[in-house]
Amino acid sequence: MKHYRTLTELHAGNHWDAPQHPLFSMIGCQSECTLGNREFTTDCYVIAFKKIKSGVFMYGRTQYDHDNGCLFFAKPRQIIELKDLQFEEKGYMLLIHEDYLNGHELFKEIEKYSFFDYEVTEALHLSPKEEQIILELHSKIQGEYFNNPDEYSREIILSHIASILKYAQRYYNRQFIDRTQVTGKTSSKFNDALRKYLEEGLLEKNGLPNVSFLAEQLFLSPRYLSDLLKHETGKTAMELIHVFMISEAKNLLRLGEKGVAEIAYELGFENASYFTRLFKKQTGMKPLEFRKSQMN
């Protein structure tokens, strides 16, 4: 797989016109067009807007999503895959080299947007009004990029990119709500996956389940799953794993048949002291204190 360290290499390798700026570029598709199959990585952040004619399934649109354009995000050194995609209308990619952000508040701010870690099948599907807002911001960036750039252009471009990211965060929250209303709460499916993990005896074999394993069972990326659960419950995926396990521990402590160390081992904890600290954090009591309170 080809890795492009500079935008000049990336443009040349994909037969695009040379970039107007060495650290920031825009790739556009102004009418119906097809991009060939290719796979690559870069040192760039990518923000892509696409109106897909074919290849829709790759972008995760479902019957309850808006039938408009979608946004996809990628971070540096993440695999970018273009596969049999046809754009029916305008599409574009913003390519932002890491070094373009140096010295700007967005250098750190961009790291908080977890959708850069989502899979392509977890793209953001825009409503008509949302699409209009994103395209207006793109148009403003385009004006700065092509029309006599000066010492203010970088600051203005990055301010518009920051706005796109803030809107995307808002729109993803809307998409979470829309999908939950149709498919049901992901937290319920998450707990079902945890229950199955216990029933199949994987705790003793593999220890505590990790977020990546459970995300795979639900056909989601770990970051998308954790963000979706946070939206539904206020807790991250790992926090919900701990809540589930402590609930199981309470049941075992009430039975009074096993010691604390034995329960900790049965629930996949590597040692009893970590289990005890987590139990107290969740309940306000140590395991033996909890058992005694239940007996009383």
C-alpha positions as CSV (number, residue, x, y, z in Angstrom):
1,M,0.0,0.0,0.0
2,K,1.3,3.4,-0.9
3,H,1.9,6.0,1.8
4,Y,2.1,9.7,0.8
5,R,4.1,12.0,3.0
6,T,3.4,15.2,1.1
7,L,0.4,16.6,-0.7
8,T,2.5,16.9,-3.9
9,E,3.2,13.2,-3.9
10,L,-0.4,12.4,-3.1
11,H,-1.7,14.6,-6.0
12,A,0.8,13.2,-8.5
13,G,0.2,9.6,-7.4
14,N,-3.6,10.0,-8.0
15,H,-3.2,12.1,-11.2
16,W,-4.7,15.2,-9.7
17,D,-3.7,18.7,-10.5
18,A,-0.9,20.0,-8.3
19,P,-2.0,21.5,-5.0
20,Q,-2.3,25.3,-4.6
21,H,-0.7,25.0,-1.1
22,P,2.0,22.5,0.0
23,L,0.1,21.6,3.2
24,F,-3.6,22.1,2.3
25,S,-5.6,21.1,-0.8
26,M,-9.1,20.5,-2.2
27,I,-10.1,17.8,-4.6
28,G,-13.3,18.3,-6.4
29,C,-15.7,16.4,-8.6
30,Q,-18.1,18.8,-10.3
31,S,-20.3,16.4,-12.3
32,E,-21.0,12.7,-12.5
33,C,-17.6,10.9,-12.4
34,T,-16.0,7.7,-11.3
35,L,-12.9,7.3,-9.1
36,G,-10.8,4.2,-9.8
37,N,-10.0,1.6,-7.2
38,R,-7.1,2.6,-5.0
39,E,-6.0,2.3,-1.4
40,F,-3.5,4.6,0.3
41,T,-2.4,6.3,3.5
42,T,-1.3,9.9,4.1
43,D,0.0,12.3,6.7
44,C,-3.2,14.2,6.3
45,Y,-6.6,14.7,7.9
46,V,-9.3,14.1,5.3
47,I,-12.8,15.5,5.2
48,A,-14.8,14.2,2.3
49,F,-18.3,15.1,1.1
50,K,-19.9,12.7,-1.3
51,K,-23.2,12.3,-3.1
52,I,-23.0,8.6,-4.1
53,K,-24.5,7.1,-7.1
54,S,-23.1,3.6,-6.6
55,G,-21.0,2.2,-3.8
56,V,-23.7,3.4,-1.3
57,F,-23.5,0.3,0.9
58,M,-19.9,1.0,1.6
59,Y,-20.9,4.2,3.4
60,G,-23.4,2.6,5.7
61,R,-26.6,4.3,4.5
62,T,-29.7,2.6,5.8
63,Q,-33.4,2.9,5.0
64,Y,-33.9,5.4,7.8
65,D,-31.0,7.8,6.8
66,H,-31.4,10.9,4.8
67,D,-30.9,10.3,1.1
68,N,-28.5,13.2,0.5
69,G,-24.8,13.7,0.7
70,C,-22.6,12.2,3.4
71,L,-19.5,13.2,5.2
72,F,-16.6,10.9,5.9
73,F,-13.5,11.7,8.1
74,A,-10.1,10.1,8.2
75,K,-7.0,10.9,10.3
76,P,-3.4,10.7,9.3
77,R,-2.1,7.2,8.5
78,Q,-5.6,5.8,8.3
79,I,-6.3,3.7,5.2
80,I,-8.3,5.6,2.5
81,E,-10.1,3.3,0.2
82,L,-11.8,4.3,-3.1
83,K,-13.6,1.4,-4.5
84,D,-16.0,1.5,-7.5
85,L,-17.5,4.8,-6.3
86,Q,-19.5,7.0,-8.6
87,F,-20.5,10.6,-7.6
88,E,-23.8,11.7,-9.0
89,E,-23.2,15.3,-8.2
90,K,-20.6,17.5,-6.5
91,G,-18.1,15.8,-4.3
92,Y,-15.0,17.0,-2.7
93,M,-12.1,16.1,-0.3
94,L,-10.3,18.5,2.0
95,L,-6.7,17.3,2.6
96,I,-5.1,18.9,5.6
97,H,-1.5,18.0,6.3
98,E,-0.7,17.7,10.0
99,D,1.9,20.5,9.7
100,Y,-0.8,22.9,8.4
101,L,-2.3,22.9,11.9
102,N,0.9,23.7,13.8
103,G,0.6,26.7,16.0
104,H,-3.2,26.8,15.7
105,E,-5.7,25.9,18.4
106,L,-7.2,23.2,16.0
107,F,-3.9,21.3,16.3
108,K,-5.1,19.9,19.7
109,E,-8.8,20.6,19.2
110,I,-9.1,18.2,16.3
111,E,-8.1,15.2,18.5
112,K,-11.3,15.4,20.5
113,Y,-13.5,14.6,17.4
114,S,-13.7,10.8,17.7
115,F,-15.5,10.5,14.3
116,F,-12.0,10.6,12.7
117,D,-11.7,7.1,14.1
118,Y,-15.0,5.8,12.7
119,E,-15.2,3.3,9.9
120,V,-16.3,4.3,6.4
121,T,-19.6,2.4,7.0
122,E,-20.3,4.9,9.9
123,A,-20.3,8.0,7.6
124,L,-22.5,10.9,8.5
125,H,-25.7,11.2,6.4
126,L,-26.9,14.7,6.0
127,S,-30.4,16.1,5.8
128,P,-31.0,18.7,3.1
129,K,-30.6,21.6,5.5
130,E,-27.5,20.1,7.0
131,E,-26.0,19.5,3.5
132,Q,-26.6,23.2,2.6
133,I,-24.7,24.4,5.7
134,I,-21.8,22.1,5.0
135,L,-21.6,23.1,1.3
136,E,-21.7,26.8,2.2
137,L,-18.7,26.4,4.5
138,H,-17.0,24.4,1.7
139,S,-17.7,27.3,-0.7
140,K,-16.1,29.8,1.7
141,I,-13.0,27.6,2.0
142,Q,-12.8,27.2,-1.8
143,G,-12.9,31.0,-2.2
144,E,-9.9,31.4,0.2
145,Y,-8.0,28.5,-1.5
146,F,-8.2,29.7,-5.1
147,N,-8.7,33.5,-4.9
148,N,-5.4,35.3,-4.1
149,P,-4.4,33.8,-0.8
150,D,-2.7,36.1,1.7
151,E,-1.6,36.1,5.3
152,Y,-5.2,35.8,6.5
153,S,-6.2,32.8,4.3
154,R,-4.9,30.0,6.6
155,E,-6.7,31.4,9.7
156,I,-9.9,31.9,7.8
157,I,-9.7,28.4,6.2
158,L,-9.1,26.7,9.6
159,S,-11.9,28.6,11.2
160,H,-14.3,27.2,8.5
161,I,-12.9,23.7,9.0
162,A,-13.4,24.1,12.8
163,S,-17.1,25.0,12.0
164,I,-17.5,21.9,9.8
165,L,-16.2,19.7,12.7
166,K,-18.6,21.3,15.2
167,Y,-21.6,20.9,12.9
168,A,-20.5,17.3,12.2
169,Q,-20.5,16.6,16.0
170,R,-24.1,18.0,16.2
171,Y,-25.3,16.1,13.2
172,Y,-23.8,12.8,14.4
173,N,-25.8,13.3,17.7
174,R,-28.9,13.7,15.5
175,Q,-28.1,10.6,13.5
176,F,-27.6,8.6,16.8
177,I,-31.2,9.7,17.8
178,D,-32.7,8.8,14.5
179,R,-31.2,5.4,14.3
180,T,-32.0,4.6,18.0
181,Q,-35.7,5.3,17.4
182,V,-35.8,2.8,14.5
183,T,-33.4,0.0,15.6
184,G,-33.7,0.3,19.4
185,K,-31.1,1.1,22.0
186,T,-27.6,0.0,21.4
187,S,-27.1,-0.3,25.1
188,S,-29.6,-3.2,25.2
189,K,-27.7,-5.0,22.4
190,F,-24.4,-4.2,24.2
191,N,-25.7,-5.9,27.4
192,D,-26.9,-8.9,25.4
193,A,-23.4,-9.3,24.0
194,L,-22.0,-9.1,27.5
195,R,-24.5,-11.7,28.7
196,K,-23.6,-14.0,25.9
197,Y,-19.9,-13.5,26.7
198,L,-20.6,-14.8,30.2
199,E,-22.8,-17.7,29.2
200,E,-20.2,-19.0,26.7
201,G,-17.6,-19.1,29.5
202,L,-15.3,-16.6,27.8
203,L,-14.6,-14.7,31.1
204,E,-12.6,-17.5,32.6
205,K,-10.9,-18.2,29.2
206,N,-10.1,-14.7,28.1
207,G,-10.7,-12.4,31.1
208,L,-12.7,-9.2,31.0
209,P,-14.1,-8.4,27.5
210,N,-12.6,-5.4,25.8
211,V,-14.5,-2.7,23.8
212,S,-13.0,-3.8,20.5
213,F,-14.3,-7.4,20.9
214,L,-17.8,-6.2,21.8
215,A,-17.8,-3.6,19.0
216,E,-17.0,-6.4,16.5
217,Q,-20.0,-8.4,17.8
218,L,-22.3,-5.4,17.1
219,F,-20.6,-4.7,13.7
220,L,-19.4,-1.2,14.8
221,S,-16.1,0.5,15.3
222,P,-15.0,0.8,19.0
223,R,-15.1,4.7,18.9
224,Y,-18.5,4.8,17.2
225,L,-19.9,2.3,19.7
226,S,-18.5,4.2,22.7
227,D,-19.8,7.5,21.4
228,L,-23.3,6.0,20.7
229,L,-23.4,4.4,24.2
230,K,-22.3,7.7,25.7
231,H,-25.1,9.5,23.9
232,E,-27.7,6.9,25.1
233,T,-26.5,6.3,28.7
234,G,-24.0,8.9,29.7
235,K,-21.4,6.2,30.1
236,T,-18.6,4.9,27.8
237,A,-18.4,1.3,26.7
238,M,-15.8,0.5,29.2
239,E,-17.8,2.1,32.0
240,L,-20.8,0.0,31.0
241,I,-18.7,-3.2,31.0
242,H,-17.7,-2.4,34.6
243,V,-21.3,-1.6,35.6
244,F,-22.4,-5.0,34.2
245,M,-19.6,-6.9,35.9
246,I,-20.2,-5.3,39.3
247,S,-23.9,-6.1,38.9
248,E,-22.9,-9.7,38.4
249,A,-20.6,-9.5,41.4
250,K,-23.4,-8.3,43.6
251,N,-25.5,-11.3,42.8
252,L,-22.6,-13.6,43.6
253,L,-21.9,-11.8,46.9
254,R,-25.6,-12.1,47.9
255,L,-25.4,-15.9,47.5
256,G,-22.6,-16.0,49.9
257,E,-21.1,-19.2,48.5
258,K,-17.8,-17.8,47.2
259,G,-15.0,-15.6,48.6
260,V,-14.1,-12.3,47.1
261,A,-11.0,-13.6,45.3
262,E,-12.9,-16.4,43.8
263,I,-15.6,-14.1,42.5
264,A,-13.0,-11.7,41.1
265,Y,-11.4,-14.6,39.2
266,E,-14.8,-15.9,38.0
267,L,-15.6,-12.5,36.6
268,G,-12.4,-12.2,34.7
269,F,-10.4,-9.8,36.9
270,E,-6.7,-10.4,37.1
271,N,-6.5,-9.8,40.8
272,A,-8.9,-9.3,43.8
273,S,-7.4,-5.9,44.7
274,Y,-8.4,-4.3,41.4
275,F,-11.8,-5.9,41.6
276,T,-12.2,-4.5,45.2
277,R,-11.2,-1.0,44.1
278,L,-13.6,-1.0,41.2
279,F,-16.4,-2.5,43.3
280,K,-16.0,0.3,45.9
281,K,-15.9,2.9,43.2
282,Q,-19.2,1.7,41.8
283,T,-21.1,1.0,45.1
284,G,-19.3,3.0,47.8
285,M,-18.6,-0.2,49.7
286,K,-16.0,-3.0,49.6
287,P,-17.3,-6.4,48.6
288,L,-17.3,-7.8,52.1
289,E,-19.1,-4.7,53.4
290,F,-21.7,-5.1,50.7
291,R,-22.2,-8.8,51.6
292,K,-22.6,-7.9,55.2
293,S,-25.2,-5.2,54.4
294,Q,-27.2,-7.7,52.4
295,M,-27.2,-10.2,55.3
296,N,-28.5,-7.6,57.7
